[in-house]
Amino acid sequence: MLGVESRPLQCRDTPGDNPVLMNRDSGPLGLLWLYMKNLLVCRSPEMWHQSFGLLGKSYAHDTTGSFFLGKWLRVPLYPVSLCSAVVDVAIQDYVADVAAELIYQNKSQTSTEVLFVFPLGPHMAIYSFQARSEDAKVHAVLQDEVQQPHEATGGWENLEYLRDQSEYPGEAFACFLGTLSPGREVVVTLRYVQELPREPDGAARFVLSPTLNPYGTLYVWNCRTSKLHYSLLLTASLQSPRGVVDVQANFALTPLIYTAQDHSTAQAPLLQVSLAGSPQCHHDLELLVYYGDPTAVSAVVEKGDPEAPPGSLLGDPMVLVTLAPSIPEAVPGQRQSGEFIFLLNTTFLEHAQDSLLFLLKSLPLGCYFNIYCYEETSVGIYSQSVEYTQDNLTEAMRRIPSTGSSLGDSNLLETLRSVYNTPRPHRHPRQLFIFMAGLPPDVEAIAAEVCRHRNSHRCFSFCFSEDSAALAMALAKETGGEAAYVSSDNRRSFVVLKCLKQALKPAAEGVSLSWTLPRGLEVEVLGGTPQSIFQGQHNLLYAQIHGQAQDTTVAKGVMTLQYSLDGQDVTYTIEFPLCPQGDGRLAGHRLAARCLMKRLLPESVSGSGEEPRHRAVEISLTSGIICPFTSYVGVRTPQRVTWYQRPLALLPPRQSLIPCQIVELRGSRISSCYPKSIWVPPGWLTAVRASWLALRQLTHDIAALPQRRACSKACKPPPPLFSSLKYVDPMEFGLCSSTLWQWCPEAAAKCQELVALQNADGSWALSSGLASVLEVDEDEIKGKMPDEVMEPSIWATVMAVTWLHRHDEYYQDLCELLEAKAVTWLCSQAVSQLDKCLETANTLLGSSVKPSVFRL
């Protein structure tokens, strides 16, 4: 229906000649940006200069609807309009294959140079692209970067401009299409695959790319008419062995048409509309697909490509496995399993002793921990992680140096290797907290080392400078953790504790998959199986079936998932067909290729020979998915024939090469700090840089806010946070605690003193130090202790928790975990005595803390 070529991107055999990319004398130079949500249009010279800034610093407005930059570059304000979009989506459980045909028309009076830009969202990869006009046809091909048999000879300045001067950061596929004459059309066809997020209720969530549906953006207006005219046809086919139960969307749906009796497949023309005038909605088109019986594990089998050789990645069947165990919420403050390893650098040791105190005191009983001061040595404070007890915590605090030797992050790589070589405690999921002040050396090796062990741990990364921010986020994304940029000492404790709360979510541990297949068949899980799955996460695995079954009467295989949850063993078993059906679009196979190439990356970086690299290049060229060792090149073939008078002959079309590649848009709001030598899968950089931009904006806004709760009844309302990005870091930064230490240093010092006195089990001892913090005489505290209380530490702990809640405006966020641990300890010691203790504490401290604080 779409007329999109189904073949993947192929490596071209013969290089083109050295062509002239374009004739700029044919008309004024215009830049067409089919960008973000269809295109980016400037309604004023100021907006253009601010967003893109170009070759000249001076500009002058032109009354004809354009303006000049410098003395020679004239940029018209008339965009090339999107006339129609036809989109066909095939969804299998939690993967999607999207085929789209977009028709653009140059409605201006001047020729326009066309640069097509397609933003790549998370877990998205293009595998086929072509564009055609009356004059020429352009298609993208992949080639081995080392051999580089083909290279475009001109037009790179357009991509360099896009990379350096675009306002918004992210990763995008960009291809220069040449010059489009007035009134002419260009038809763009592309295909991409994408992993779909799983909603908490089990639904698969699909969002139509903004480029395919430009409505809802501020940048699609025609500068003269302020109107947009285009038609959109969206169709979808849905497949799941559990059955398609329901489909919901934020737009009108047509009824589903089931194409199988068991409702395992369905089709529908979901949306067919002609849109004109001003947009009626300002949101992306979203689709939620619900399947039957949401369980901890599901499997969809995708048949291989019949034209691919047996035993190859595309030739054998692929099982798409979704792991999503149901994990209940954990009660804060209770005993909890887990291994927490802290990798501290000199900056953190010198300037963040308070943050380290809060971090260590907030750990739960039952876990294991260790500390590495990696700029001092690659050896941990303990030879291996130890149980979190009062004695071990006291010894750890004694061994931590207060200052470092400022050697730089030179030992981070060795420290990581030391950590990975140390066995972890049984059934305790490993989580690393990495603190970086600057960009460390051996960045490629660090990324490869973390990638190699991504299934065995999570990373929570913290950076204190811009140059290490992207690396910190990349490490966190690779392992399913989180990252944070800390620009102020006043925010450090709050940011670290926010991440710790995420790390304390319960997990399914000891995850394993086993397979029962007929003799002659075997299964390979590409990328391996994660050892732990945390609450709120789901994992999509790709398992390929190899071989030939000796018993053809067996039509199904069996997969068994096993894991441990709260000390209890859990088992799930499902069946899947060995002779699958399908539409042949191979979405699962291509996403599996992306996963496999990611696994081969650390092997190639670590110097394991040329085999991993050759394997990755082979997979990339056959699947059409780009990898670190391949690159795009655009091949332009003229559609018109060329006549020569001497001798008179009709020559075949002459191909030329044009720029086409994945572009890392740096954005004018931030500087580029991501090392070019580190490659992450397509879509990662979008999330990484969006997170980085959001964090920087949050940092800027929060730092400018006065302390609202305690120091400021006369403050002005805070400016709105930068919320236009689709991806926001999971940590939602508060507006009070982040600025607490700047505005209330005395309260900060008292809080730190109180936290330092707390024991590992959450209790406080009745001491002169506690009395000093509470600003109550020690003898008075002892004299007011209720007669029912047999243990002074119970009374002391009630007093400490009551004091914290008396100053709730200061300490609520910072001491939430500490307080939960204290209340848990109290409830296990003397529930019957808490009412009387709280009443007396409120009287002594002049507070009105409610019994619900102590779970009464």
Residue, then its C-alpha position, 0 to 999 in steps of 0.5 A: m500500500l505504501g510502496v516502500e521498499s521492503r529490502p534493508l539498506q544494502c552496501r553499495d558495490t560501486p562508488g560514484d564519481n565525484p559530483v557537484l552536489m548542487n548548483r547554488d546559482s540556480g536561486p537564493l539559498g533556502l534551508l528546508w528543515l523537515y525537522m522535529k515535528n515536520l519542520l522548523v520555521c522561524r517567524s522572525p529574524e530574531m527567532w532564527h538567529q536565536s535558534f540557529g545562529l548561522l554563518g554571519k552574526s549580523y542580519a537585516h530584516d527583509t520586507t518580502g518575508s525573509f531576512f539576510l544573515g551577513k552579506w550573502l546568505r538569504v533565508p526565505l521564510y516559506p517552508v515546504s509543506l507536508c501534504s499527506a502522510v500514510v503510516d502503517v504500523a505492525i505491533q507484536d506484543y511490545v515491538a513495532d514496525v512502522a512504514a511511512e510515506l510522506i509527501y512534501q511540496n515546495k509552495s514557495q516561489t523560490s527553489t529550496e535546498v532540502l534536508f530531511v531530519f527524522p528524530l530518533g526516539p528511545h529504542m528506535a532504529i531506521y532500516s530503510f529510507q528513500a526519497r524521490s522527486e521528478d528529478a532524482k531518487v535518493h536512497a540510504v545505504l550502509q557501508d563499513e566505516v573502515q573500508q569506506p568505499h563511498e564518500a560524499t564529496g560535498g554538502w557536509e556543511n549542511l549537516e555540520y550546521l544542523r549538528d552545531q546550531s540546532e536549538y534542541p538536542g537529540e539524535a536524528f537521521a539526516c539526509f540531504l535531498g538536493t534542491l526542490s523547485p517551486g511547486r515540485e513535490v518530494v516523496v519520502t518513504l522510510r521504515y523503522v522498528q521500535e521497542l514499545p514501553r509497557e504500561p503498569d497495567g500491561a498495555a503496549r504504548f505506541v506514540l506516532s513520531p512527531t515527524l509523521n504527525p506534525y500537529g500539536t507543535l508550535y513550529v508548523w505554521n506557515c509564516r504568512t497564512s498561519k494555516l496547515h493543510y495535510s491528510l493523515l492515514l494511519t492503519a495498524s495490525l496487532q498480534s499477540p498469542r494472548g489475544v488483543v483485548d482492547v485498543q485505546a487512543n487519544f483520538a477517534l478509533t474505528p472498530l477492530i477487525y479480528t483476523a483470527q478466531d482466537h483474537s490473536t491478530a487484529q487490523a484496523p484503519l485507526l485514523q483517516v482524516s484530512l486536516a486543514g486550518s488551525p490544529q484542534c489538538h496539541h498532543d502526540l497521537e498515542l495508542l494503547v494496546y491491551y492483551g489478554d492475561p497479563t502475566a510475568v512472562s510472554a512470548v511471541v515467535e516471529k518467523g525468519d526471512p525465507e530468503a535468508p540462509p538457515g542459521s543466520l540472524l534473519g533466517d531462523p525464527m526469533v522468540l520475543v520474550t517479555l519479562a515483567p514480574s509482579i513485584p509488590e511495594a516494599v514497606p519503607g524502613q524494613r529489612q531489605s536485600g541488596e548490595f550497594i557499592f559506592l565509588l567515591n572520587t576526590t571531589f565527593l570526599e572533600h566536599a560531600q561528607d554530609s551527603l555520604l553521611f545521609l547516604l550510608k545512614s539511610l541504607p536498610l538493615g539486611c543489605y550489604f555494602n562496600i565503599y571504594c575511594y577510587e582516586e586513592t586506590s582501586v581496592g575497597i574499604y572491605s575486601q568484599s561487601v559486608e552486611y550492614t550492621q552498626d559495627n561495620l558502618t562505624e568501621a567504614m566511616r572511620r576508614i573513609p579519608s576526608t580528603g583525597s590526593s586529587l589524582g583525577d579519575s585515573n583509577l575508575l576503570e581499575t576500580l570497576r574491574s575490581v568490583y566486577n571481579t568480586p562475588r556478590p552476596h547470594r540473592h542480593p541485587r548489585q547496584l553501583f553509585i558512581f560519583m564523577a567530577g570530570l571526564p575520566p580517561d579510558v572512556e571507551a574502556i569504561a563504557a565497554e566494561v559497564c556494558r559487558h556486565r549490564n545484566s548483573h547490576r544497575c548504575f546510579s551515576f552522579c556528575f559534578s561537571e558538564d563534561s562527564a554528564a553524558l557519560a554518567m547518563a549513558l552508564a545509567k541508561e545501559t544498566g537500567g539505573e538513573a543519573a543526576y547532574v549536581s551543580s550545587d553543594n546545596r542540592r547534593s544530599f537531596v539528589v543522592l537520596k532521591c536516587l537511593k529511594q529508586a534503588l531501594k525498590p524491591a526486585a525479583e532476584g536470580v532470574s533464569l530462563s530454561w527451554t524445552l524443545p524437540r531434539g535438534l533445536e536449541v535456543e540462544v538468548l541474544g544479549g543474555t538474561p538479566q539477573s534481577i528485575f526491579q519493580g516497575q521495570h520490564n525486560l524485552l529479550y530476544a531468543q533465536i531458535h537454531g537447528q532442525a527438529q528431528d521430531t516434526t510432530v511436536a508443534k510447540g516449545v516450552m519456556t520456564l521463567q524462575y526467580s526469587l521474590d522475598g525469599q520465595d521461589v516463583t515459576y512460570t511456564i508458557e508454550f509457544p509455536l515452533c512454526p510461527q506465522g507472520d507478515g514477514r516484516l522482521a521487526g523482532h529480528r532487526l531489534a535483535a540485531r541491534c541488541l546483538m551488536k550492542r553485546l559485541l561492542p565491548e568485545s571489540v573495544s577490549g581487544s578481543g580480535e577482529e572477529p567481534r567487529h566483523r560480526a557486527v558489520e555483517i549483522s549491520l549490513t544484512s539487517g539495515i540497522i546501523c552499528p558503531f562500525t558502519s555509516y550511512v551514505g546517500v546515493r542520488t540517482p537522476q530520474r531524467v536522461t542526459w543527451y550529448q551532441r557529440p556523439l549523439a547518445l542516450l547515456p544511463p543515469r549517473q549516480s552521485l553520493i550525498p551526505c546522509q548520517i545519524v547526527e548528534l544534535r548538540g543544541s544551542r542550550i548546552s555544549s557537546c560533551y559526549p565522546k565521539s568514540i562512544w557509541v550507544p544504540p539509536g535512540w539513547l542519545t535522545a533520552v540522554r541529552a533530553s535528560w541532560l537538558a531537563l536537569r540543567q534547566l531544573t538546576h537553573d530554576i531551582a537555584a534561583l528560587p528562595q527557600r519557600r517553606a521556611c525563609s520566604k513568605a514574601c517570595k515571588p512565585p517560582p518560574p515554571l519548570f522547563s517541561s516541554l521535553k517528552y523525556v524527563d529524568p525519573m527523579e523529580f527534583g523538589l523545590c525546597s530541600s534542594t535549596l535548604w542548606q543555602w538558606c538554613p545553615e544552622a538547621a543543616a548543621k543540627c540535622q547532620e548532628l542528629v543523623a550522625l547519632q542515629n544507629a544503623d537499626g534506626s534507633w537513637a541512644l539517650s545521650s548528651g549529644l542528642a540533648s544538645v541537638l534537641e536543645v533540651d537539658e539531658d536531665e529533663i529528657k531523662g526526668k520526663m521519660p514515661d514510666e511505661v518505657m523500659e528502654p531509654s533508646i525507645w524514648a530517645t528515638v521518639m524524641a528524635v523523630t518528633w523533633l524531625h517532624r517539628h521541623d518538617e519543612y526542613y527535613q521531610d525529603l532528606c530524612e524520609l528514609l531515616e525516619a522510616k527506619a526509626v519508626t520500623w524499629l520502634c514498632s518492633q520494640a514497643v508499640s504499646q508505649l508509643d502513644k504515651c511517649l508521643e504525647t510527652a514528647n509533643t509537650l516537651l518539644g512544643s510540637s503537635v506531631k500526629p500518631s499516624v507518623f508512628r503508624l498508630 
